[in-house]
């Protein structure tokens, strides 16, 4: 369907030239760890935007924090100032902000418990992971049941502070294993 012309140019209307697939999520990989100390995603493709979803993730030991580090050339990046983060967290008894410009990893969510109902759910968007001219940025939203049985939610962002092409990302607890759950990686389609 073509629209009216004006000054010799055709006006195709709102959304003209945008692929029907633009904005669609393509599943790249799904993992269901069971007793894993780390979960690596090493297939990123050429997507500018990635989405990780976390479904019913459990820890093998009490009061654990979820962390990540990026992989460059297959090697985990853990320099003292490789990352920065800022997030806000709230639970029934408190609200706090957590920010730090010089970190060796990204802490996504703290204090997850080991009881059957204590798990985390959420998502992380990752931007520019395969562009070596830009920093890789992350935004996140999580909700969980903490080790004390209370609800915790947080949102915020982080940056890998080096201009590199990532070969992957690693998720892990500060101690213990990822006992169960599903983590999925999607790529966001462009026009």
N, C-alpha and C positions, 0 to 999 in steps of 0.2 A: 504494500500500500504506500503510495507516495503522497506527500503533502503539497501544499501550494508553493509556488516559486515567488521569490522576491529579489529584485535586482539581479536577475539572471542566476540565482543560486536556489537550489531546491531545499525546502525546509521539510525535513522528515518527521518533525515532531519530537516530543519528549522521549528520551531513551533511544533515539536513533543511533544506529551504529554500535549498540551495545549487544554483545553476544547474549543469547538466552541463558548460557551457562554462567555468565558473570555473577559473582556473589554466591554461587553454589559451593558447597563443601564437598571435597573428594576425600574419602577415607584412604589414607596412606597405609596405616598399620594399626592393629589393635593387639594389646598384650594383656594377659591375665596372670600376673606374677603370683607365685605361690612359694613363699619362703625365700624370695630373692633379696639379696643385699642391695642391688642396684637394678634399675630398669633403664636400658639405653634405647634411644630411637636414633637410628643412623641413616635413614632414608628420608631426605628432606625434599628432593626434587628441585624444581626451579621456582617454587612458590615464594612470593614476597611476604605473604601472611600465612601463618600456621596456627592451628587451634589444637590444644591438648584438652581432653575431657577426662575427669577423674570420677569414677563411679564406685561407691561403696568400698573405699580403700581402707584396709585394716593394717595395723602394725602388730608385730610379734611380741613387743615389750611395751610397757606402760610409759606414758608421758613423753611422747616422741614428737619431733619437729620434722616436717617435710622440707627437703632441700633440693636444689638442682645446681648443676654446673654444665657449661657447654663443652663440646668437643670440637677441636680444631685439628684437622689432619689425623683424626682418630685419638688424639691425646686430650685428656681432661685438663681444663684450664682452672688452676687453683692459686693464682698469684694473689698476694696480699691485698692488692687494689684492683682486681679484675672486675669487680661488680659493685653496684650501688643499688639501694632499694629504699622504698618508702611505702608503708601501708598503714591502714587503720584497722583495728580489731575491736570487736565488742562482744561481751558475754553478759549474762544477767547481773553480774556484780561489778563490772568494770568496763571502761572504754579507754583505749590507749592508741597512741601513734608510735610507730617504730620506723626510724629512718637512720641510714648509715651510708656515707659516700665511699667508704673504703672497705670492701669485703672480699673474702676468698671464695664465697659461694652465695647463692640466693636462698634465704629462708622464706618459704611460702606460707606455712601455717604451723603454729606451735601447739604443743601439749595434747596430742591425740592419745586417747586411751586404748586399752587392750580388751575391754569388755565387749561382749557380742554386739551391743548397740552403739559402740563408740567407733565411728568411722568418719571419713571425710568425703566430700563431694565438691566438685568445682570445675573451673576451667582456667586455662592460661592461653592468652593470645601472644604469639611471638612474631615480631616484625623485623624484616631486613636480615634474616639469618644467612641468606646466601648472597648477600651483596657486600663485597669487601671494601666498599667506599663509605659504608654507614655503620653506626653502632647498632647492635641488636638490642631491641627493646621488648619488654614484656608487660602485659597488664593481666591482672588476675582477679578472680572472685571465688571465694571458698566458703563453705559452711561445714561444720563438724560437731561431733559430740566429744568433749574433752575428757581427760582422765578422771575428772571429778563428776562426770555425768551431766555437765551443763553444756548448753549450746554455745558455740563460738562461730562467729563469722568474720571475714575480713575481705578487704579489697585494696588494691594498690598497684604498684608497678616496680619494675627493676630494669637495669641496663647492664649489659656486658660491655665494659668500657674500652674495648679494643675494636678496631676496624678489621674484621676477619671474615672469611667465608666459613661458616660452621659446617662441620661434618656430622653433627648430631647434638644430642642433649642427654644428660643422665639425671635421673631422679633417685633419691634415696632418703632414708630416715637418718637422723643424727646418731642413732644406734639401733641395733636390731634389724629385722627384715620386714619387707612388705609381705604381709601374710596372705592377703587376697585382695581381690577387686579387679577392676578393668581400667586401663588407661588407653585412650585412643588418640591418634594423631591424624589431623585432617589438613588439607591444603585448601586455601581459598582461591577459587577460580577468578580470573580476570577477563576482561573483554578481549 
